[in-house]
Amino acid sequence: DIIRTIRDPEKPNTLEELEVVTENCVEVQEIGEDEYLVIIRFTPTVPHCSLATLIGLCLRIKLQRCLPFRHKLEIYITEGTHSTEEDINKQINDKERVAAAMENPNLREIVEQCVTEPD
């Protein structure tokens, strides 16, 4: 429910409406007492989607802000659905790269627009 309302950076639709994320793409495993591993696999709309990294960043930021329990997040592109999935997977799961991206005011503004709940 947390990620279903994230908006696509280019289109007026949500990631759920575009089938970038579905209920089946979310996996939650208990890894300790009150601690969970949350794995998200998202599917870009096209194999060369230039915004796949940005979508992954939006997923990470929204989940970090909204999950009510201790967690470890792993976000991946669904295997075989993007031409540079390996590079993007590394980027969106690297804390330093994510922090650096969020220091960029233009990028941060786009992420905020995508993750803000509609009124």
Phi and psi in radians as a Rosetta constraint file:
Dihedral C 1 N 2 CA 2 C 2 CIRCULARHARMONIC -1.141 0.35
Dihedral N 2 CA 2 C 2 N 3 CIRCULARHARMONIC -0.715 0.35
Dihedral C 2 N 3 CA 3 C 3 CIRCULARHARMONIC -1.633 0.35
Dihedral N 3 CA 3 C 3 N 4 CIRCULARHARMONIC -0.181 0.35
Dihedral C 3 N 4 CA 4 C 4 CIRCULARHARMONIC -1.109 0.35
Dihedral N 4 CA 4 C 4 N 5 CIRCULARHARMONIC -0.462 0.35
Dihedral C 4 N 5 CA 5 C 5 CIRCULARHARMONIC -1.658 0.35
Dihedral N 5 CA 5 C 5 N 6 CIRCULARHARMONIC 0.014 0.35
Dihedral C 5 N 6 CA 6 C 6 CIRCULARHARMONIC -1.104 0.35
Dihedral N 6 CA 6 C 6 N 7 CIRCULARHARMONIC 2.303 0.35
Dihedral C 6 N 7 CA 7 C 7 CIRCULARHARMONIC -1.565 0.35
Dihedral N 7 CA 7 C 7 N 8 CIRCULARHARMONIC 2.591 0.35
Dihedral C 7 N 8 CA 8 C 8 CIRCULARHARMONIC -1.188 0.35
Dihedral N 8 CA 8 C 8 N 9 CIRCULARHARMONIC 2.434 0.35
Dihedral C 8 N 9 CA 9 C 9 CIRCULARHARMONIC -1.100 0.35
Dihedral N 9 CA 9 C 9 N 10 CIRCULARHARMONIC -0.430 0.35
Dihedral C 9 N 10 CA 10 C 10 CIRCULARHARMONIC -1.868 0.35
Dihedral N 10 CA 10 C 10 N 11 CIRCULARHARMONIC -0.528 0.35
Dihedral C 10 N 11 CA 11 C 11 CIRCULARHARMONIC -1.936 0.35
Dihedral N 11 CA 11 C 11 N 12 CIRCULARHARMONIC 2.824 0.35
Dihedral C 11 N 12 CA 12 C 12 CIRCULARHARMONIC -1.369 0.35
Dihedral N 12 CA 12 C 12 N 13 CIRCULARHARMONIC -0.019 0.35
Dihedral C 12 N 13 CA 13 C 13 CIRCULARHARMONIC -1.501 0.35
Dihedral N 13 CA 13 C 13 N 14 CIRCULARHARMONIC 2.848 0.35
Dihedral C 13 N 14 CA 14 C 14 CIRCULARHARMONIC -1.497 0.35
Dihedral N 14 CA 14 C 14 N 15 CIRCULARHARMONIC 2.870 0.35
Dihedral C 14 N 15 CA 15 C 15 CIRCULARHARMONIC -1.109 0.35
Dihedral N 15 CA 15 C 15 N 16 CIRCULARHARMONIC -0.560 0.35
Dihedral C 15 N 16 CA 16 C 16 CIRCULARHARMONIC -1.185 0.35
Dihedral N 16 CA 16 C 16 N 17 CIRCULARHARMONIC -0.765 0.35
Dihedral C 16 N 17 CA 17 C 17 CIRCULARHARMONIC -1.059 0.35
Dihedral N 17 CA 17 C 17 N 18 CIRCULARHARMONIC -0.603 0.35
Dihedral C 17 N 18 CA 18 C 18 CIRCULARHARMONIC -1.495 0.35
Dihedral N 18 CA 18 C 18 N 19 CIRCULARHARMONIC -0.006 0.35
Dihedral C 18 N 19 CA 19 C 19 CIRCULARHARMONIC 1.047 0.35
Dihedral N 19 CA 19 C 19 N 20 CIRCULARHARMONIC 0.517 0.35
Dihedral C 19 N 20 CA 20 C 20 CIRCULARHARMONIC -1.294 0.35
Dihedral N 20 CA 20 C 20 N 21 CIRCULARHARMONIC -0.657 0.35
Dihedral C 20 N 21 CA 21 C 21 CIRCULARHARMONIC -2.177 0.35
Dihedral N 21 CA 21 C 21 N 22 CIRCULARHARMONIC 2.516 0.35
Dihedral C 21 N 22 CA 22 C 22 CIRCULARHARMONIC -2.398 0.35
Dihedral N 22 CA 22 C 22 N 23 CIRCULARHARMONIC 2.960 0.35
Dihedral C 22 N 23 CA 23 C 23 CIRCULARHARMONIC -1.054 0.35
Dihedral N 23 CA 23 C 23 N 24 CIRCULARHARMONIC -0.614 0.35
Dihedral C 23 N 24 CA 24 C 24 CIRCULARHARMONIC -1.192 0.35
Dihedral N 24 CA 24 C 24 N 25 CIRCULARHARMONIC -0.284 0.35
Dihedral C 24 N 25 CA 25 C 25 CIRCULARHARMONIC -1.500 0.35
Dihedral N 25 CA 25 C 25 N 26 CIRCULARHARMONIC -0.020 0.35
Dihedral C 25 N 26 CA 26 C 26 CIRCULARHARMONIC -1.895 0.35
Dihedral N 26 CA 26 C 26 N 27 CIRCULARHARMONIC 2.257 0.35
Dihedral C 26 N 27 CA 27 C 27 CIRCULARHARMONIC -2.267 0.35
Dihedral N 27 CA 27 C 27 N 28 CIRCULARHARMONIC 2.314 0.35
Dihedral C 27 N 28 CA 28 C 28 CIRCULARHARMONIC -2.181 0.35
Dihedral N 28 CA 28 C 28 N 29 CIRCULARHARMONIC 2.219 0.35
Dihedral C 28 N 29 CA 29 C 29 CIRCULARHARMONIC -2.192 0.35
Dihedral N 29 CA 29 C 29 N 30 CIRCULARHARMONIC 2.415 0.35
Dihedral C 29 N 30 CA 30 C 30 CIRCULARHARMONIC -1.377 0.35
Dihedral N 30 CA 30 C 30 N 31 CIRCULARHARMONIC 2.215 0.35
Dihedral C 30 N 31 CA 31 C 31 CIRCULARHARMONIC -2.043 0.35
Dihedral N 31 CA 31 C 31 N 32 CIRCULARHARMONIC -0.043 0.35
Dihedral C 31 N 32 CA 32 C 32 CIRCULARHARMONIC -3.068 0.35
Dihedral N 32 CA 32 C 32 N 33 CIRCULARHARMONIC -3.073 0.35
Dihedral C 32 N 33 CA 33 C 33 CIRCULARHARMONIC -1.208 0.35
Dihedral N 33 CA 33 C 33 N 34 CIRCULARHARMONIC 2.040 0.35
Dihedral C 33 N 34 CA 34 C 34 CIRCULARHARMONIC 1.016 0.35
Dihedral N 34 CA 34 C 34 N 35 CIRCULARHARMONIC 0.525 0.35
Dihedral C 34 N 35 CA 35 C 35 CIRCULARHARMONIC -2.343 0.35
Dihedral N 35 CA 35 C 35 N 36 CIRCULARHARMONIC 2.388 0.35
Dihedral C 35 N 36 CA 36 C 36 CIRCULARHARMONIC -2.301 0.35
Dihedral N 36 CA 36 C 36 N 37 CIRCULARHARMONIC 2.621 0.35
Dihedral C 36 N 37 CA 37 C 37 CIRCULARHARMONIC -1.745 0.35
Dihedral N 37 CA 37 C 37 N 38 CIRCULARHARMONIC 2.141 0.35
Dihedral C 37 N 38 CA 38 C 38 CIRCULARHARMONIC -1.943 0.35
Dihedral N 38 CA 38 C 38 N 39 CIRCULARHARMONIC 2.092 0.35
Dihedral C 38 N 39 CA 39 C 39 CIRCULARHARMONIC -1.978 0.35
Dihedral N 39 CA 39 C 39 N 40 CIRCULARHARMONIC 2.196 0.35
Dihedral C 39 N 40 CA 40 C 40 CIRCULARHARMONIC -2.053 0.35
Dihedral N 40 CA 40 C 40 N 41 CIRCULARHARMONIC 2.295 0.35
Dihedral C 40 N 41 CA 41 C 41 CIRCULARHARMONIC -2.091 0.35
Dihedral N 41 CA 41 C 41 N 42 CIRCULARHARMONIC 2.034 0.35
Dihedral C 41 N 42 CA 42 C 42 CIRCULARHARMONIC -1.966 0.35
Dihedral N 42 CA 42 C 42 N 43 CIRCULARHARMONIC 2.697 0.35
Dihedral C 42 N 43 CA 43 C 43 CIRCULARHARMONIC -2.063 0.35
Dihedral N 43 CA 43 C 43 N 44 CIRCULARHARMONIC 1.880 0.35
Dihedral C 43 N 44 CA 44 C 44 CIRCULARHARMONIC -1.044 0.35
Dihedral N 44 CA 44 C 44 N 45 CIRCULARHARMONIC 2.711 0.35
Dihedral C 44 N 45 CA 45 C 45 CIRCULARHARMONIC -1.202 0.35
Dihedral N 45 CA 45 C 45 N 46 CIRCULARHARMONIC -0.481 0.35
Dihedral C 45 N 46 CA 46 C 46 CIRCULARHARMONIC -2.413 0.35
Dihedral N 46 CA 46 C 46 N 47 CIRCULARHARMONIC 2.653 0.35
Dihedral C 46 N 47 CA 47 C 47 CIRCULARHARMONIC -1.112 0.35
Dihedral N 47 CA 47 C 47 N 48 CIRCULARHARMONIC -0.268 0.35
Dihedral C 47 N 48 CA 48 C 48 CIRCULARHARMONIC -2.037 0.35
Dihedral N 48 CA 48 C 48 N 49 CIRCULARHARMONIC 0.406 0.35
Dihedral C 48 N 49 CA 49 C 49 CIRCULARHARMONIC -0.917 0.35
Dihedral N 49 CA 49 C 49 N 50 CIRCULARHARMONIC 2.072 0.35
Dihedral C 49 N 50 CA 50 C 50 CIRCULARHARMONIC -1.335 0.35
Dihedral N 50 CA 50 C 50 N 51 CIRCULARHARMONIC -0.207 0.35
Dihedral C 50 N 51 CA 51 C 51 CIRCULARHARMONIC -1.821 0.35
Dihedral N 51 CA 51 C 51 N 52 CIRCULARHARMONIC 0.195 0.35
Dihedral C 51 N 52 CA 52 C 52 CIRCULARHARMONIC -1.040 0.35
Dihedral N 52 CA 52 C 52 N 53 CIRCULARHARMONIC -0.694 0.35
Dihedral C 52 N 53 CA 53 C 53 CIRCULARHARMONIC -1.129 0.35
Dihedral N 53 CA 53 C 53 N 54 CIRCULARHARMONIC -0.731 0.35
Dihedral C 53 N 54 CA 54 C 54 CIRCULARHARMONIC -1.116 0.35
Dihedral N 54 CA 54 C 54 N 55 CIRCULARHARMONIC -0.701 0.35
Dihedral C 54 N 55 CA 55 C 55 CIRCULARHARMONIC -1.103 0.35
Dihedral N 55 CA 55 C 55 N 56 CIRCULARHARMONIC -0.780 0.35
Dihedral C 55 N 56 CA 56 C 56 CIRCULARHARMONIC -1.046 0.35
Dihedral N 56 CA 56 C 56 N 57 CIRCULARHARMONIC -0.685 0.35
Dihedral C 56 N 57 CA 57 C 57 CIRCULARHARMONIC -1.127 0.35
Dihedral N 57 CA 57 C 57 N 58 CIRCULARHARMONIC -0.750 0.35
Dihedral C 57 N 58 CA 58 C 58 CIRCULARHARMONIC -1.059 0.35
Dihedral N 58 CA 58 C 58 N 59 CIRCULARHARMONIC -0.772 0.35
Dihedral C 58 N 59 CA 59 C 59 CIRCULARHARMONIC -1.035 0.35
Dihedral N 59 CA 59 C 59 N 60 CIRCULARHARMONIC -0.819 0.35
Dihedral C 59 N 60 CA 60 C 60 CIRCULARHARMONIC -1.093 0.35
Dihedral N 60 CA 60 C 60 N 61 CIRCULARHARMONIC -0.840 0.35
Dihedral C 60 N 61 CA 61 C 61 CIRCULARHARMONIC -1.106 0.35
Dihedral N 61 CA 61 C 61 N 62 CIRCULARHARMONIC -0.801 0.35
Dihedral C 61 N 62 CA 62 C 62 CIRCULARHARMONIC -1.071 0.35
Dihedral N 62 CA 62 C 62 N 63 CIRCULARHARMONIC -0.786 0.35
Dihedral C 62 N 63 CA 63 C 63 CIRCULARHARMONIC -1.190 0.35
Dihedral N 63 CA 63 C 63 N 64 CIRCULARHARMONIC -0.707 0.35
Dihedral C 63 N 64 CA 64 C 64 CIRCULARHARMONIC -1.042 0.35
Dihedral N 64 CA 64 C 64 N 65 CIRCULARHARMONIC -0.655 0.35
Dihedral C 64 N 65 CA 65 C 65 CIRCULARHARMONIC -1.356 0.35
Dihedral N 65 CA 65 C 65 N 66 CIRCULARHARMONIC -0.542 0.35
Dihedral C 65 N 66 CA 66 C 66 CIRCULARHARMONIC -1.880 0.35
Dihedral N 66 CA 66 C 66 N 67 CIRCULARHARMONIC -0.354 0.35
Dihedral C 66 N 67 CA 67 C 67 CIRCULARHARMONIC -1.190 0.35
Dihedral N 67 CA 67 C 67 N 68 CIRCULARHARMONIC 2.228 0.35
Dihedral C 67 N 68 CA 68 C 68 CIRCULARHARMONIC -1.505 0.35
Dihedral N 68 CA 68 C 68 N 69 CIRCULARHARMONIC 0.193 0.35
Dihedral C 68 N 69 CA 69 C 69 CIRCULARHARMONIC -2.399 0.35
Dihedral N 69 CA 69 C 69 N 70 CIRCULARHARMONIC 2.875 0.35
Dihedral C 69 N 70 CA 70 C 70 CIRCULARHARMONIC -1.151 0.35
Dihedral N 70 CA 70 C 70 N 71 CIRCULARHARMONIC 2.422 0.35
Dihedral C 70 N 71 CA 71 C 71 CIRCULARHARMONIC -2.713 0.35
Dihedral N 71 CA 71 C 71 N 72 CIRCULARHARMONIC 2.799 0.35
Dihedral C 71 N 72 CA 72 C 72 CIRCULARHARMONIC -2.068 0.35
Dihedral N 72 CA 72 C 72 N 73 CIRCULARHARMONIC 2.310 0.35
Dihedral C 72 N 73 CA 73 C 73 CIRCULARHARMONIC -1.885 0.35
Dihedral N 73 CA 73 C 73 N 74 CIRCULARHARMONIC 2.338 0.35
Dihedral C 73 N 74 CA 74 C 74 CIRCULARHARMONIC -2.242 0.35
Dihedral N 74 CA 74 C 74 N 75 CIRCULARHARMONIC 2.171 0.35
Dihedral C 74 N 75 CA 75 C 75 CIRCULARHARMONIC -2.159 0.35
Dihedral N 75 CA 75 C 75 N 76 CIRCULARHARMONIC 2.246 0.35
Dihedral C 75 N 76 CA 76 C 76 CIRCULARHARMONIC -2.359 0.35
Dihedral N 76 CA 76 C 76 N 77 CIRCULARHARMONIC 2.709 0.35
Dihedral C 76 N 77 CA 77 C 77 CIRCULARHARMONIC -1.434 0.35
Dihedral N 77 CA 77 C 77 N 78 CIRCULARHARMONIC 2.408 0.35
Dihedral C 77 N 78 CA 78 C 78 CIRCULARHARMONIC -0.956 0.35
Dihedral N 78 CA 78 C 78 N 79 CIRCULARHARMONIC 2.271 0.35
Dihedral C 78 N 79 CA 79 C 79 CIRCULARHARMONIC -0.929 0.35
Dihedral N 79 CA 79 C 79 N 80 CIRCULARHARMONIC 2.298 0.35
Dihedral C 79 N 80 CA 80 C 80 CIRCULARHARMONIC 1.407 0.35
Dihedral N 80 CA 80 C 80 N 81 CIRCULARHARMONIC 0.180 0.35
Dihedral C 80 N 81 CA 81 C 81 CIRCULARHARMONIC -1.903 0.35
Dihedral N 81 CA 81 C 81 N 82 CIRCULARHARMONIC 0.017 0.35
Dihedral C 81 N 82 CA 82 C 82 CIRCULARHARMONIC -2.562 0.35
Dihedral N 82 CA 82 C 82 N 83 CIRCULARHARMONIC 2.517 0.35
Dihedral C 82 N 83 CA 83 C 83 CIRCULARHARMONIC -1.188 0.35
Dihedral N 83 CA 83 C 83 N 84 CIRCULARHARMONIC -0.448 0.35
Dihedral C 83 N 84 CA 84 C 84 CIRCULARHARMONIC -2.169 0.35
Dihedral N 84 CA 84 C 84 N 85 CIRCULARHARMONIC 0.661 0.35
Dihedral C 84 N 85 CA 85 C 85 CIRCULARHARMONIC -1.006 0.35
Dihedral N 85 CA 85 C 85 N 86 CIRCULARHARMONIC -0.657 0.35
Dihedral C 85 N 86 CA 86 C 86 CIRCULARHARMONIC -1.095 0.35
Dihedral N 86 CA 86 C 86 N 87 CIRCULARHARMONIC -0.807 0.35
Dihedral C 86 N 87 CA 87 C 87 CIRCULARHARMONIC -1.112 0.35
Dihedral N 87 CA 87 C 87 N 88 CIRCULARHARMONIC -0.758 0.35
Dihedral C 87 N 88 CA 88 C 88 CIRCULARHARMONIC -1.158 0.35
Dihedral N 88 CA 88 C 88 N 89 CIRCULARHARMONIC -0.727 0.35
Dihedral C 88 N 89 CA 89 C 89 CIRCULARHARMONIC -1.009 0.35
Dihedral N 89 CA 89 C 89 N 90 CIRCULARHARMONIC -0.728 0.35
Dihedral C 89 N 90 CA 90 C 90 CIRCULARHARMONIC -1.097 0.35
Dihedral N 90 CA 90 C 90 N 91 CIRCULARHARMONIC -0.780 0.35
Dihedral C 90 N 91 CA 91 C 91 CIRCULARHARMONIC -1.078 0.35
Dihedral N 91 CA 91 C 91 N 92 CIRCULARHARMONIC -0.860 0.35
Dihedral C 91 N 92 CA 92 C 92 CIRCULARHARMONIC -1.366 0.35
Dihedral N 92 CA 92 C 92 N 93 CIRCULARHARMONIC -0.113 0.35
Dihedral C 92 N 93 CA 93 C 93 CIRCULARHARMONIC -1.945 0.35
Dihedral N 93 CA 93 C 93 N 94 CIRCULARHARMONIC 0.204 0.35
Dihedral C 93 N 94 CA 94 C 94 CIRCULARHARMONIC -1.829 0.35
Dihedral N 94 CA 94 C 94 N 95 CIRCULARHARMONIC 1.953 0.35
Dihedral C 94 N 95 CA 95 C 95 CIRCULARHARMONIC -0.980 0.35
Dihedral N 95 CA 95 C 95 N 96 CIRCULARHARMONIC -0.726 0.35
Dihedral C 95 N 96 CA 96 C 96 CIRCULARHARMONIC -1.168 0.35
Dihedral N 96 CA 96 C 96 N 97 CIRCULARHARMONIC -0.702 0.35
Dihedral C 96 N 97 CA 97 C 97 CIRCULARHARMONIC -1.161 0.35
Dihedral N 97 CA 97 C 97 N 98 CIRCULARHARMONIC -0.683 0.35
Dihedral C 97 N 98 CA 98 C 98 CIRCULARHARMONIC -1.116 0.35
Dihedral N 98 CA 98 C 98 N 99 CIRCULARHARMONIC -0.795 0.35
Dihedral C 98 N 99 CA 99 C 99 CIRCULARHARMONIC -1.075 0.35
Dihedral N 99 CA 99 C 99 N 100 CIRCULARHARMONIC -0.750 0.35
Dihedral C 99 N 100 CA 100 C 100 CIRCULARHARMONIC -1.112 0.35
Dihedral N 100 CA 100 C 100 N 101 CIRCULARHARMONIC -0.729 0.35
Dihedral C 100 N 101 CA 101 C 101 CIRCULARHARMONIC -1.068 0.35
Dihedral N 101 CA 101 C 101 N 102 CIRCULARHARMONIC -0.718 0.35
Dihedral C 101 N 102 CA 102 C 102 CIRCULARHARMONIC -1.307 0.35
Dihedral N 102 CA 102 C 102 N 103 CIRCULARHARMONIC -0.187 0.35
Dihedral C 102 N 103 CA 103 C 103 CIRCULARHARMONIC -1.431 0.35
Dihedral N 103 CA 103 C 103 N 104 CIRCULARHARMONIC -0.278 0.35
Dihedral C 103 N 104 CA 104 C 104 CIRCULARHARMONIC -1.359 0.35
Dihedral N 104 CA 104 C 104 N 105 CIRCULARHARMONIC 2.015 0.35
Dihedral C 104 N 105 CA 105 C 105 CIRCULARHARMONIC -1.038 0.35
Dihedral N 105 CA 105 C 105 N 106 CIRCULARHARMONIC -0.654 0.35
Dihedral C 105 N 106 CA 106 C 106 CIRCULARHARMONIC -1.167 0.35
Dihedral N 106 CA 106 C 106 N 107 CIRCULARHARMONIC -0.784 0.35
Dihedral C 106 N 107 CA 107 C 107 CIRCULARHARMONIC -1.129 0.35
Dihedral N 107 CA 107 C 107 N 108 CIRCULARHARMONIC -0.764 0.35
Dihedral C 107 N 108 CA 108 C 108 CIRCULARHARMONIC -1.050 0.35
Dihedral N 108 CA 108 C 108 N 109 CIRCULARHARMONIC -0.709 0.35
Dihedral C 108 N 109 CA 109 C 109 CIRCULARHARMONIC -1.111 0.35
Dihedral N 109 CA 109 C 109 N 110 CIRCULARHARMONIC -0.741 0.35
Dihedral C 109 N 110 CA 110 C 110 CIRCULARHARMONIC -1.109 0.35
Dihedral N 110 CA 110 C 110 N 111 CIRCULARHARMONIC -0.788 0.35
Dihedral C 110 N 111 CA 111 C 111 CIRCULARHARMONIC -1.038 0.35
Dihedral N 111 CA 111 C 111 N 112 CIRCULARHARMONIC -0.796 0.35
Dihedral C 111 N 112 CA 112 C 112 CIRCULARHARMONIC -1.042 0.35
Dihedral N 112 CA 112 C 112 N 113 CIRCULARHARMONIC -0.729 0.35
Dihedral C 112 N 113 CA 113 C 113 CIRCULARHARMONIC -1.102 0.35
Dihedral N 113 CA 113 C 113 N 114 CIRCULARHARMONIC -0.643 0.35
Dihedral C 113 N 114 CA 114 C 114 CIRCULARHARMONIC -1.294 0.35
Dihedral N 114 CA 114 C 114 N 115 CIRCULARHARMONIC -0.641 0.35
Dihedral C 114 N 115 CA 115 C 115 CIRCULARHARMONIC -1.633 0.35
Dihedral N 115 CA 115 C 115 N 116 CIRCULARHARMONIC -0.237 0.35
Dihedral C 115 N 116 CA 116 C 116 CIRCULARHARMONIC -1.167 0.35
Dihedral N 116 CA 116 C 116 N 117 CIRCULARHARMONIC 2.320 0.35
Dihedral C 116 N 117 CA 117 C 117 CIRCULARHARMONIC -1.161 0.35
Dihedral N 117 CA 117 C 117 N 118 CIRCULARHARMONIC 2.433 0.35
Dihedral C 117 N 118 CA 118 C 118 CIRCULARHARMONIC -1.178 0.35
Dihedral N 118 CA 118 C 118 N 119 CIRCULARHARMONIC 2.595 0.35
